Amino acid sequence: MLPEGLRYIDSWVVDDENLDRCFQLMETDDPSLFDVWLQHWIDLGDFELFPVINSAEAAARVNVRWGDKQGTGS
């Protein structure tokens, strides 16, 4: 029940005892598709959406902010 343009990547259960919390990684160029997806599933649980970036993008952003100071201890 994914709308066209919203891609499921993977999921992780983070409470291995109760199995009551799961993170799903999804990808889209159109964030409004999450609203469409939520309408299909909202009656089954509580959902929170968080934008994420990969490690390479995070490192590039840090390097832009810190420039050559990264790793020098200053």
Residue pairs with C-beta under 8 A, 6 or more apart in sequence:
1 37
1 40
1 41
2 8
2 37
3 33
3 36
3 37
5 28
5 29
5 30
5 33
6 26
6 27
6 28
6 30
6 33
6 34
6 36
6 37
7 26
7 27
7 28
8 24
8 25
8 26
9 24
9 25
9 26
9 27
10 24
10 25
11 22
11 23
11 24
11 25
12 22
12 23
13 19
13 21
13 22
14 21
14 22
14 23
15 21
25 52
26 34
26 37
28 34
31 51
34 49
38 47
38 49
41 47
53 61
62 70
63 70
